[in-house]
Amino acid sequence: MHATLNELKQKVEAMFPLSGETQSAIKGLSIFKRSEALQNQYCLYRPMAVLVLQGEKQSILGTDKCVYK
C-alpha cells in the first residue's frame, strides 16, 4: 500500500506541480493543490471531494471543524 501511495503522490505532483487552483478539462471541476500550511483561506466549496496524499489537512466550515488524514 505504501508503494502505491508514493506512486500516486508522484503522479499528482507531475500533473499539478504548482500549488493553487487548476481548472480541469471537466466543466465545473477545479483541482486545488496545497503543499504548505496556510493561514485561513477560502478554498473549499460544495460539492467537494478531498484527497489527502500526505500529512493532515484541516478545514473549518462555519463552526464545524473537519480534519482529513
C-alpha positions as a printed NumPy array, in Angstrom:
array([[  0.   ,   0.   ,   0.   ],
       [  2.834,   2.409,   0.875],
       [  4.433,   1.999,  -2.582],
       [  1.086,   2.648,  -4.272],
       [  0.551,   5.848,  -2.254],
       [  4.041,   7.072,  -3.179],
       [  3.358,   6.359,  -6.853],
       [  0.087,   8.29 ,  -6.642],
       [  1.834,  11.246,  -4.967],
       [  4.441,  11.309,  -7.747],
       [  1.758,  11.238, -10.461],
       [ -0.227,  14.045,  -8.838],
       [  2.953,  16.125,  -8.421],
       [  3.78 ,  15.633, -12.117],
       [  0.259,  16.617, -13.204],
       [ -0.06 ,  19.57 , -10.796],
       [  3.422,  20.904,  -9.949],
       [  2.199,  24.252,  -8.578],
       [  0.038,  24.988,  -5.541],
       [ -3.266,  26.689,  -6.117],
       [ -6.29 ,  26.195,  -8.339],
       [ -6.172,  24.42 , -11.693],
       [ -9.169,  24.153, -13.999],
       [ -9.716,  20.617, -15.243],
       [-10.971,  19.548, -18.66 ],
       [-14.295,  18.739, -16.964],
       [-16.63 ,  21.745, -16.877],
       [-17.169,  22.907, -13.299],
       [-14.363,  20.776, -11.822],
       [-11.366,  22.567, -10.323],
       [ -8.342,  20.999,  -8.662],
       [ -6.937,  22.71 ,  -5.568],
       [ -3.449,  21.684,  -4.505],
       [ -1.973,  22.858,  -1.238],
       [  1.625,  21.918,  -0.467],
       [  2.231,  24.106,   2.557],
       [  0.411,  25.187,   5.691],
       [ -1.656,  28.298,   5.103],
       [ -3.485,  30.79 ,   7.223],
       [ -7.271,  30.75 ,   6.911],
       [ -8.19 ,  30.852,   3.259],
       [-11.445,  30.347,   1.354],
       [-10.788,  27.406,  -0.907],
       [-13.407,  24.711,  -0.268],
       [-16.774,  24.716,  -1.935],
       [-19.672,  22.275,  -2.096],
       [-19.933,  19.774,  -3.556],
       [-16.356,  18.674,  -2.947],
       [-14.094,  15.678,  -2.584],
       [-10.891,  15.709,  -0.551],
       [ -7.89 ,  13.533,  -1.331],
       [ -5.093,  13.732,   1.254],
       [ -1.896,  12.146,  -0.023],
       [  0.442,  13.327,   2.711],
       [  0.1  ,  14.682,   6.217],
       [ -3.098,  16.133,   7.597],
       [ -5.441,  18.831,   6.371],
       [ -7.952,  20.845,   8.338],
       [-10.928,  22.883,   7.199],
       [-13.407,  24.965,   9.123],
       [-16.925,  25.254,   7.76 ],
       [-18.836,  27.736,   9.892],
       [-18.463,  26.313,  13.384],
       [-17.635,  22.801,  12.158],
       [-14.002,  21.727,  12.053],
       [-13.079,  18.862,   9.713],
       [ -9.718,  17.079,   9.938],
       [ -8.627,  14.988,   6.967],
       [ -5.886,  12.385,   7.469]])
